[in-house]
Amino acid sequence: MKRSTLFASLAALLLATGMAAAPGHAQEATAAGHAAGAAGLDAAIAGSWRTPANRARDVYRHPGATLQFFGVQPDQTVIEILPGGGWYTEILAPLLRDHGHYIAAEAAPVGGEAKRDDTALRRKLAADPAAYGKARIVEFDPKAPVFGPPGSADRVLTFRNVHNWAEAGTAPAMFKAFFAVLKPGGVLGVTDHRAAPGASEAAVESSGYLPTDYVIKLATDAGFKLEGQSEINANPKDNRDHPKGVWTLPPTLALGDKDRAKYQAIGESDRMTLRFVKPAAH
């Protein structure tokens, strides 16, 4: 499908469901809106602008099911925390392009990996304005994070980042900032590498895997309520016992060619997928 045809189809779907519904038809309108959102999401996942390397990870990351679980719709304001090189950006920015807002939150670069990721993402956005032209990047201080005006976002999403914040000691501040930027009723979606039950703190720090209860406590301490857990991104082949922790597995493959076929057969890590909500009373 040509890109112009794709965006025209997305717009038509949204316009068809965006008209005011009579009170007696509210449920029907809501259902139609969700159907249109699912169709738009499928079209974004199938988009020709996605790189082959990123598309190859769909089998492990299940973007359609994951974003549907988080309740992402094309007319929302969605903040993605630390998108790195833009794996989910390739899906979210085009999905939200015409009727919503995609905001990539990046740590203010000070060199090294953060600087490279920031540059890579900016280059991606600039290279394809038809797909990404309305996406925005906001920078934040990891020690005192602010992602936007209070109550301004419908969704905050973070993929495979919490283990880094746990190691750096910044996780509580990050979750409090997520709570602040979300609207009442807004959703925080989290996926991360899942540790075995009862894993020690030392094992977690060296492996990159986190206990689910630890992440839930971070969120509930910040004011969120756990609304749902999903096995969408579970991987029963991953026993979590690898020489270089989670980075032994794809896509990093930290051992290089050593036992490469073995780790590729396992695939990406076993992951928790959690949906939290900011209570409407706030």
C-alpha positions in Angstrom: 0.0 0.0 0.0 1.3 3.5 -0.9 2.0 5.7 2.1 -0.4 8.4 0.9 -3.1 5.8 0.5 -2.4 4.4 4.0 -2.7 7.8 5.7 -5.9 8.5 3.7 -7.3 5.2 4.9 -6.4 6.0 8.5 -8.0 9.4 8.3 -11.2 8.0 6.8 -11.5 5.4 9.6 -11.1 8.1 12.2 -13.5 10.5 10.6 -16.1 7.8 10.2 -16.0 7.1 14.0 -15.3 10.7 15.2 -18.8 12.1 14.6 -20.9 12.8 17.7 -23.1 9.9 18.5 -26.6 10.0 19.9 -26.7 9.0 23.6 -28.4 5.7 22.8 -25.6 4.8 20.5 -22.6 5.7 22.8 -21.6 2.0 23.2 -21.8 1.4 19.4 -19.7 4.5 18.7 -17.1 3.4 21.3 -16.9 0.0 19.8 -16.5 1.4 16.3 -13.8 3.8 17.5 -11.9 0.8 19.0 -12.3 -1.1 15.7 -10.9 1.9 13.8 -8.0 2.2 16.2 -7.2 -1.5 15.8 -7.3 -1.1 12.0 -5.1 2.0 12.2 -2.6 0.1 14.4 -2.5 -2.8 12.0 -1.8 -0.4 9.1 1.0 1.3 11.1 2.6 -2.0 12.0 2.5 -3.0 8.3 3.9 0.4 7.2 6.6 0.4 4.5 8.7 2.9 6.5 9.6 0.3 9.1 13.1 -1.0 8.8 13.5 -4.8 8.1 15.6 -5.3 11.2 12.9 -3.8 13.4 10.1 -5.6 11.7 12.0 -8.9 12.4 11.6 -8.3 16.1 7.8 -8.3 15.9 7.7 -12.0 16.6 9.2 -11.3 20.1 7.7 -7.9 20.9 4.1 -8.4 19.7 3.5 -4.7 19.1 -0.1 -5.0 18.0 -1.3 -7.0 21.0 0.9 -5.0 23.4 -0.4 -1.6 22.3 -4.0 -2.8 22.3 -3.5 -4.1 25.9 -2.3 -0.6 26.8 -5.4 0.9 25.2 -3.5 3.1 22.7 -5.8 4.9 20.3 -5.0 7.2 17.3 -6.4 10.3 18.9 -4.4 10.2 22.1 -1.4 12.0 23.4 1.2 9.3 24.0 4.6 9.8 25.6 7.2 7.1 25.0 10.0 7.1 27.6 13.5 6.6 26.2 12.6 5.2 22.7 16.3 4.7 21.9 16.7 4.3 18.2 13.0 4.3 17.7 11.7 0.7 17.5 8.2 1.7 18.7 8.5 5.2 17.2 8.1 3.6 13.8 4.7 2.4 14.8 3.4 5.0 17.2 4.4 8.2 15.4 2.6 7.3 12.2 -0.4 6.0 14.1 -0.8 9.2 16.1 0.3 11.5 13.2 -3.0 13.0 12.1 -5.3 12.9 15.2 -3.1 12.5 18.2 0.4 13.4 19.5 3.5 11.3 19.8 6.1 12.6 22.2 9.5 10.9 22.6 11.0 11.6 26.0 14.8 11.5 25.9 17.4 12.1 28.7 19.2 15.3 28.0 22.3 14.1 26.2 25.7 14.3 27.8 27.6 12.2 25.4 28.1 8.4 25.0 25.1 6.2 24.3 22.5 8.8 25.3 23.9 11.2 22.7 24.0 8.5 20.0 20.5 7.4 20.7 19.2 10.9 20.7 20.9 11.6 17.4 19.7 8.4 15.8 16.1 9.2 16.8 16.3 12.7 15.5 17.8 11.5 12.2 15.0 9.0 11.9 12.3 11.6 12.4 13.9 14.1 10.0 14.5 11.5 7.3 10.8 10.7 6.8 8.5 13.7 7.5 5.6 11.9 5.8 5.6 9.3 8.5 7.1 11.2 11.5 6.7 14.9 10.7 4.5 15.7 13.7 6.4 13.7 16.3 8.1 15.7 19.1 11.1 15.0 21.3 11.2 16.4 24.9 14.4 16.2 27.0 14.4 15.5 30.7 16.8 15.3 33.7 16.7 11.7 34.9 17.3 12.8 38.5 14.4 15.3 38.4 12.3 14.2 35.4 9.4 16.3 34.0 7.8 15.0 30.8 5.2 17.8 30.1 2.5 19.8 31.8 0.7 18.0 34.6 -2.3 16.0 33.4 -1.5 16.4 29.7 -1.0 12.8 28.5 -3.4 9.9 27.9 -0.7 7.2 27.8 2.9 6.9 29.1 4.7 3.9 27.7 8.1 2.5 28.6 9.7 -0.6 27.1 12.7 -2.4 28.7 13.9 0.6 30.7 13.0 0.1 34.3 16.0 -2.2 35.0 18.3 0.7 34.1 16.6 3.1 36.4 16.6 0.5 39.2 20.4 0.2 38.9 20.8 4.0 38.7 18.5 4.7 41.7 16.2 6.9 39.6 13.2 4.6 39.3 11.0 6.2 42.0 11.5 9.7 40.6 10.6 8.4 37.1 7.4 6.8 38.2 6.3 9.9 40.1 6.9 11.9 37.0 4.8 9.5 34.9 2.0 9.9 37.4 2.2 13.7 37.3 2.1 14.0 33.5 -0.9 11.6 33.0 -4.5 12.7 33.0 -6.8 11.2 35.6 -7.7 7.8 34.2 -4.6 7.8 32.0 -2.6 4.6 31.6 1.1 3.8 32.3 2.2 0.8 30.2 5.4 -1.1 31.2 7.2 -4.0 29.7 10.5 -5.2 31.1 12.7 -8.3 31.6 11.1 -10.5 34.2 13.2 -12.1 37.0 12.4 -15.5 38.5 10.3 -15.2 41.7 12.5 -14.6 44.7 15.5 -13.4 42.7 18.1 -11.6 44.9 18.9 -8.0 44.5 22.5 -8.8 43.5 21.2 -11.2 40.8 18.9 -8.5 39.5 21.6 -5.9 39.2 23.9 -8.2 37.2 21.3 -9.8 35.0 18.9 -7.0 33.9 15.9 -9.0 35.0 13.5 -7.5 37.5 10.9 -9.0 39.9 7.4 -8.1 38.8 6.5 -7.2 42.4 9.3 -4.7 42.4 7.9 -2.9 39.4 4.3 -3.0 40.8 5.5 -1.4 44.0 7.3 1.4 42.2 4.1 2.2 40.4 1.7 1.9 43.4 4.1 3.9 45.6 3.8 6.7 43.0 0.0 6.6 43.2 -1.0 4.2 40.4 -3.4 1.2 40.6 -2.5 -2.0 38.8 -5.2 -2.5 36.3 -3.9 -5.6 34.4 -1.1 -8.0 33.7 -0.5 -9.9 30.4 1.6 -12.8 29.2 1.8 -11.2 25.7 5.5 -10.9 25.9 6.3 -14.0 28.0 9.0 -16.4 26.7 9.0 -19.8 28.4 12.3 -20.7 26.6 14.1 -18.1 28.6 15.4 -19.6 31.9 17.1 -16.3 32.8 20.4 -18.0 33.5 22.9 -16.6 31.0 26.6 -15.6 31.3 26.0 -11.9 30.6 22.4 -11.7 31.8 19.7 -10.6 29.6 22.2 -9.1 27.2 23.3 -12.6 26.2 20.1 -12.9 24.3 19.0 -11.2 21.1 19.1 -8.5 20.0 22.3 -7.7 21.9 24.0 -11.1 21.8 26.8 -10.0 24.1 28.8 -13.2 23.6 29.1 -12.5 19.9 29.4 -15.7 17.9 29.8 -17.9 20.9 26.7 -20.2 21.2 25.0 -17.7 18.9 22.5 -20.3 17.5 21.6 -21.4 21.0 20.6 -17.9 22.1 18.9 -17.0 18.9 16.8 -20.2 19.3 15.7 -18.9 22.8 14.8 -15.5 21.3 14.3 -12.3 23.3 13.8 -12.2 27.1 10.9 -13.3 29.1 9.0 -10.1 29.8 6.3 -8.8 32.1 3.6 -6.6 30.6 1.8 -4.4 33.1 -0.9 -1.8 32.8 -1.4 0.8 35.5 -4.0 3.5 35.8 -3.9 6.9 37.4 -7.1 7.0 39.6 -9.8 9.4 38.3 -10.0 11.1 41.7 -6.6 12.8 41.1 
